[in-house]
Amino acid sequence: MHYLYNRKPIPIIMKIVIAGAGEVGSHLAKMLSREDNDITIIENDEDKLDKLSELADVVTVHGDPTSIPVLKQAGAPKADLFIAVGPAQTQNTNIISAALAKKMGAKKVTARINNDEYMEHDNKLIFTELGIDLLFYPEKMAAYEIIDLLKETGTSEFMDFARGKLQMAVFRLDEGAPLIGKTLNILSDGKPELKPFKPVAIARGNQTIIPDADTKFLQGDLVFMVCKKEGFAELMGHSGKFEIEVKNLMIVGGGRIAEMLCRKMVGKVEHIKVVEPRKERCEYLAQALPDIVVINGDARNTDLLVEEDAGGYDAFVAVTSSSETNILSSVAVKNMGVPKVIAEVENIEYIKLAEDMGIDAVINKKLVTAGRIFRFTLSNKVRSIKCLNGSDAEVLEFIANPESAITKAPVKDLKFPKEAIIGGIIRGEESIIVSGNTLVNPYDRVVVFALPQVLAKVNKFFL
């Protein structure tokens, strides 16, 4: 995909070692590989290494990531960041290789897991003692993303800061949306700084645009808005979207994401139905989750969806291992009239296609995971970072350092990169939508939307 601003190397000199060249590892390698970053990949499968070498500027090491000689060959003892991201079934390998890398001298290490017990507070302390700085569970992160979307059903993507004091909502402007043809200046009678929301980006076709108060919104735009909690209802009114009370939920696919989603949603919705083609998995789910209905069947069969009254559900979530199945079944039920449709799409090239086909929201484990990992490559003033669907950009939450450049002048005088925009500030219990005259105070939590080529420049404002 191509965007308004071409990617440029981020001038951060880091030694990064990635153990695992599967889907998540390969995506991280491509995302993190910059001209001045030294990326090395460890992988047992030579075919995966060959494919990755064609796509990213990386050094490859063939071997077992739990082998000390292999770790030394890859440069783990001198690594700024070691990422153990082998497939879910290699959890133990990830943990061992990360712990070894830390003991050998790596500054920060992180490991992919597939056991929810390890994420419990007391258990996480055990891994901290082993030297592992972060455990991440992509399936769990994806499940929580879906739960957020089922809470805020009018949005394509949603993120909140400081327990909702400030929010970021993403929505597509469909035909008839009141915002089409207008600018923020028009909406606010020339005083956009008084509105409780602010556009921080527009994804239009193959471009990502950082807007100003005079940028006109067009039909089909994917709009990214930072919003105060009290302004969310007004924002939804302008977008033409409406909230849906989810009482009945259908889930296609009975894997780990579906299981975690069911465990969280039981009791919060009246009825949950899961469609899963593997008989043994159906039997497990029926025993583990007696409050849900489990159907043994293939969601690619439209007749099955009709028989199970898919069109009568408030929300539909497709989380099978096949992006194609998820897209096709989601489009089918959207055409049946389901108000909220969410699909897991792991092939990044398919994301825009899925959105253009009318799917309300797309989940991608690689992007969910990438934001969590990418935070380690920036300053310790970054509280959170999220890579966004539909846009080649990230939203970040910084803490303003008392001596940092961001606090030295009003926003309009900072010479902030034009490919980035400060959306809002959380100051104690107060949330603030930023205007040109806003002055960032020390210890403010600052929400920034930035295109990838200026992340390093943005980071310097908070050092």
N, C-alpha and C positions, 0 to 999 in steps of 0.2 A: 504494500500500500504506500502511496506517496502523499505527502502533506505539504502545506504551505511553506514550511521551513525545512530545509534539508538538514539531515543529521550532520553534526560536526563532532570530531573527537572531544571527549571531556578530559581536560588536562588534570587527571588525578592519577598519580603514579602509584599503583598498587600491585602487589604480587598476590594473585588469587588462584587457589587450587580448587578444582571441582572434581570430586570423586563420583563418577556416574555420568554417562553420556546418553541417558534415556531422554524422554520427552522434556521433563522439567530441567534436567541438567543441560541439555542442548539449548533450550530457550534461555536459560540464565547465561550460558556461555556467549550466545549471540548478543544478548542485551548488555552484558558487562564488558564485552571485548571492545576496547577503545584503543586508539593509537598508543597512548601512554600507559595502558594497563597491561600487565604481564599475566596472561591467562594460561594455565596448564590444566589439562583434562586427564584423569586416570580412568581407564575402562578396560574390562576384561575382553569385551567383544570388539575385535578389530574392525568389523564392518561398520559399527556405530562410530568409531573413531574416524574412519575414512570419510563417512558422510558429513560428520561435523567439521572436519578439516576443510571441506569444500565450501562450507557456509560461513565460517568465522575464522578470524586470525588468532589461532590458538596453537599452543604446543601440546602434543598428545603423548601420553605414556601408556603403553599397553601392560596391564598387570593387575594384580589383586590390591585394592586400596588398603587392606589390612596388613600388607607386607611392608616391613620397615624399610628394606632396600628400595622398594617401589616408591614409598613416601619420600625417601631421601632424594631419589632420582627426580621426582616431580617438584622438589623444592619446598616441601611442606614445612621444614624447620624454619624457613625464612618467610613464610607466607604471612601477609597481613590478614588474609581471610581464607579459611578452609571450609568448603561447603560439601558435606557428604549427602548426596541426593540420589543414591541408587533407588531402584523401584521399591515399592512398598514392601515386597516380600524379602528385601535385603536389609530390613531394619537393623538387625544385629550388626551387620557389616558396616552400616552407616555410623552406628554408635561407636563401635570399636575404632574405626578409622579416624573419627573426629577426636576421640579421647587420645589416641596415639599422636595425632598431629599436634594437639595442644601440649602434650608432654614433651614433644620434640622441639617446640618453640613457636608454633603458629600463634599469632596474636589473638585472633578471634576464630572460633569454630562453631559450626552449626550443623545439625543432623536432622534428616527426614525420618519420621517414625510413622507407625500405623497402629499404635496401641494407645487408646485414650487414657488408660490408667497412668501412663507416664506424664500426662499433662496435669495431673492433680498436684496441688501446691507442694505437699510434703515430698512427693516423688520427684518433682522437678529439682528440689534441693539436692537430691542424690546426684543428679546429672551435673548440677552446678559444681559439686565437689569433685566430679570427674574432670572438670574443666570445660564442659560444653556450655557455651554462652546462650545458645538458643536451640530449642527443639521445635520443629514445625511439622504439622500434620495437614497436608494439602486438602485431604478429603474433609476434615473437620472445618477448615477455614471456608471451603466451598459451601458446606452445609449451613454455616452461620451467615454467609452472604445471602443464601436463599431465604433464610428465616427473616433477615432484615427486609428483603424485597417483598415478602408476604405480609410484613407489617405496614410497609409504605407502598401500597399496591399501585399508586398512580405514577411511580417512577420506574425508569429503566435501570437505574443504579442509585445507590443511596449510601451515604457515609455521615456519621455524626461525630462531633468533637465535644469533649468535656460533658459527656452524658447528655448530649442533645442541645446544649446551649447554642451551638452553631451547627448547621447541617449543610451537606452538599447533596443536591438532588439533580438527577439527569433525566431528561424526558425528550421524546421526539415530537416535533410539531407536525401533527397530522392535519389533514384538510379540515378547515373550520376552526382551528385553534385561534383564540382571540389575539395572541401575540404576533401572528403572521402579519408582515408588512409594517410593523411598528418598531420603534427604537425605545431604549430605556428612557431617553430624554422625553419622548412623547408620553410615555406611561406616567412619568413623574412630574409633568409640567415644568420641565427644565431643571428640576432639583433631584437628580438621581441619588444624591447622597442621603436623602431623607427616606428612601425606600428600604424596607427590611430585607431586601435581597439584592444580589448583584451578579450579572452574568460574568463568568470567568473564562469561558471558552465556548466555541461553536464548532462542531464537526459537520462540515458541509461537503458532501461528495468525498473526494480524497484529500481534503484540506482540513487542517485544524487552525482556526482563527482565534486570536486573542482579541476580543471585542472592546469597543469603547461605548460611551453613552449614545453615540450616533450610529452605531452599527444596526442595520435593519435585519430583522429576523425573517427567514423564508420558510415556506412549507418544506418539510423533510429534514430541516435542521435538527441535529442532536445537540441540545442546549445543556450546558453545565452551569448550575447556579449555586452560589453560596448564599445561605439564607438563615435569618434568625428563626428560632423556633416559633415565635408568635407570628411570623410572616409566611409560614408554610402554606396555610389555607389560601391566602391571596395569590401566592405563586402558582398553586395548582389551578386556580381559577383562570389565570392568564394562559396557562399551558393547554387548557382544554381537557385536562385529565381529571379523573375523580377517584376517590378512594373506594375500594371494594371491601366489604366485610367477608372474609374468607371463613365460611362454615364447612364447606365440602372441598376436600383436596384429593386430587388423583396424582399419583406418582408412577412414572414409568421407569423401570429399572429398580432392582432390589439390592444393590450393592451397599458399600459402607456409607456413602453419602445419604442414600435413601434411608438406611437404618437410623443414622444419627438425626436426620430430619424428622422421622416418625417419632423418635423418643422425645424430641423437643416439642413437637406439635400436638401429641396426644394430650387431650384435656383442654387445649387451646382452640381446637376446631371440633366440630361435631362428628365429622366422619372422614376417615382416611382410607383410600383404596390404593393398593400397590399392584402393578402389573409386572410380572417377572417371568421370563421364559424358562429358567432353570428350576426343575421340580424340587431338587434338594434344597435350593435356596428358599423357595416358597415355604417348604416345610419348616425350615429354621425360623423364618420371619413370623410364621403363624404361631409358633411356640413361644418365641421371644417377645412378641408384641401381640398379645391376644385381643387388644382393643381395636386392631385394624383389620380390614378385609384384604386378603391376598388372593390374587388371580394368577393362575399359571397360564401365560399366553404371550404372544409376540405382538408388540405394539405397532409393528410395521403393517399389521393386518388392520386395515381401516374398518372392516366389518366387526372386528373384536371391539374396537373403540366405540362403535355405534351400539353394539350389544350391551356394553357396560355403561352406556349413557354418559360418555365422556363430555358431551356437550352440555350436560346439566350441572357440571361442577363449577365452582367459583374460581378455582385455580388449578392449573395443570403444570407439573414439573417433570421434565424428561432428563434423567440422569443415568442412562445406560452407558456402556463403554464405547458406543458408536455415535459419533457426532452426526452422521447421516440419519440414523434412526431418530435421534433426538430432534433434529430439525424437521424431518418429514412428519413425525407424529405431532409435533407442536403446531406446525402449519395446519395439519388436518383438524385438530381440535379448535384452533383459532377460527377456522372457517365454520365450525359447528357453533360458535358463539361463546366460547369460554372467555371471560373478561381478562384474566391474568394468566399469561403463559410464559414459563421460564424454561430455558433449555441449556444444558451443559454442552458447550461446543469447544472441544480441545484443539481442533484444527484452527489456528488463528486466522488462516486465510478465509475461513467460512463465517467469521463473526459478522462482518458487514453484510454478507449475503443473508444470514439468518435474520438480522435486524430489518433489512429491506423487505424480507418476506412477511413481515408483520409480527414477528416474535417480540414480546414485550421486553424481555430481559435475557441477557446471555451471561452464563457463568463459565469462566475458564480457570482451571486450577493453576495453570502455569502463571497467569497474570496475578492471581491472588497470592501465590507464593513469591513471585518476583518482587513485589513491593516489600514484603517482610524481609527478604534477604538483602535487597538493595539498600535498605536503611543502614546496613553495616558499612557501606562504602562511603557514606557521608558523615558529617560531624555528629558528635554525641548530643548536639542540640536538636536533632530530628527526633520527634516523638513517634511519628508514624508517616508512612508513605504508601500510596496505593497507585498501582498501574491501572489505568482505566480502559474499559472496553470502548471500542468505537473511536478512540482517539490515541494518537501516538504521544501521550503525555502522562504526567503524574500529578497527583495532589499530595502536598506535604504539609505536615504540622511541625513548626519550629518553636523552640523556646528562645526568646530574645535575650542574648547575653548583655549584661550591663555596659560592656565596653564595645559592643558590636556596632558595625556601621549602620545597621537598620534603625538604630535608635538616635542617630545624629541629626536627622532632618525630617521634615514632613515627607510623605511618600512621593509627592510630585517632584521633589528636589533630590531624590536619592540616586538618580540615573540607574534605576532598576532595569534589568534587561527587558526589551520590548516583547520578547518571546515568553515572558512570565508576567503574572499579575497577582497582587496581594488581594485576597478576597475578603477576609475578615479577621478579627482579633477576639480572643477571649481574655478578659482582664478581670481576674477574680470571679465574681458572680455575673459580671456584665459581658454581653456579646456585642460586638461593634462591626458594622459593615463599613469597610474602609473606603475613604475618598482621598482625593489628592492632598487635602489639608490634614489628614490624619497623621499624628505623630505616634510611632510605636514606642511604648515604654519598656524599660527593663523587665524581664520575666513575663511579658505578654506571650500568650500562645498564638502564633501567627499562622494562618492558613494560606498557602501559596499554591497556585496552579502554574506548572512550568512544562515547557517542551524540553525534550531530553538534552538538546545541545547546550542548554544554559544552566543545567543543574549545578555544575561546579561554581559558576558565577553567583547563582542565588545562594549557594551554601556559604560563600565567603562573606555575605552580608550578615551572617549570624555567628561568625566565629568570634 
